Amino acid sequence: MIVVSDTTPLIGLASIGRLDLLRRLFGEIYIPQAVFDETVTHGREESKAKEEVSKAGWVHIVEVKDRLAVNVLLDELDLGEVETIILAIELNADWVLTNG
């Protein structure tokens, strides 16, 4: 099963100490680079998600290939959401985790 996640589920679950639910439910998840950046690189220092996501070996960071599709959708959504949608399409994901 292929599962792609946006930023909000990662931050929400980590903030209540339950990021492990994703591993228990799905085994592994994929996130685009923009989601990693929003969660870890640019995340708040005190954020539990920053630490937990960065050390979770079952969270795989994948670079989105279709940059044209990303640029087209940026008028409607933020970068993390756009890359999540495009990555889900590219990986033919079974599940997409988002806040919408």
N, C-alpha and C positions, 0 to 999 in steps of 0.2 A: 504494500500500500504506500502510495506517495502522498505526503501531506506537506503543504506549503503554508507558512504562517506570516502574518503581518505583525507589526510591532505591538499593538495593543494587547493581544492575548498573552504575549510573552511578559510584558510589564505587569499586567493585571495578575496573572498567576504567580509571578515571582514576588509581587508585593504582599501576597498572603501566604508565601512560603509553599506554594503548590505547583511550581514549574514542573516538578517530577510527574505530575498527572499526564503531561504530554508524552513523556517517555513511556509511561505505563500503558497509555492508550494506544500509541502509535509506534513505539520502538525508536523511531527517528523522525525528525522533521527537517525540512529544507527552508532556508530563508534567503532572500536576495541580499546583495551587498548593502542596499539602502536600508533595509530593516536592521541589519547588523550595525550599521553606522548610527541609526537613530537610537538603538538600544544600548550599544556598547561604546562606540567611539565618541558620540556626542551626548551620551546619556549622563544623567546627574550622578555625581560622585557617590552620593549616599544611596543610590538605587540598588536594590537587591538584584534586579534584572541584569544590570551591567556585569556584576560578578558572576552570577549564575549562568547566563547565556555564554559568556566568554569562556567558561571552563567546561561547558556541557559538550562532551564528545559526540553526543547523539544529535546535536544541532549542526547541520551542514550548510555552509555558506556557498551559494552558487551565483555566479555572475550571469545576469540576463544578457542574452545575445541580441535580441531584436530592439536595438536602441531607437529605431524609427518609431516603432509602436509606443515605446515609452514616451518619446517626445510628443506624440500626438495626444496621448491621454493626460499629459501634465496640465493641460488647460482645465481639466475637470477634477483631478484628484492630486493628492500629494505624492511625492516620489516613492515612499515606502509602499503605499497602496498600489500604485501603478506597477512597480516592479514585482510585487506579490502576484498580481493578476497575470502579468506577462510570463513570469516564471512558472506559474501553475499551468498555463497553456503550453509552454515549451516542454515541461516535464510530463504533460498529460496527467496532472495530479488527480487523485481520487477525492481529496478534501482540500479546502482552502479555509484557513482560520483567519477571521478578520473581525472588526468591530461593527460592521454594517449590517 
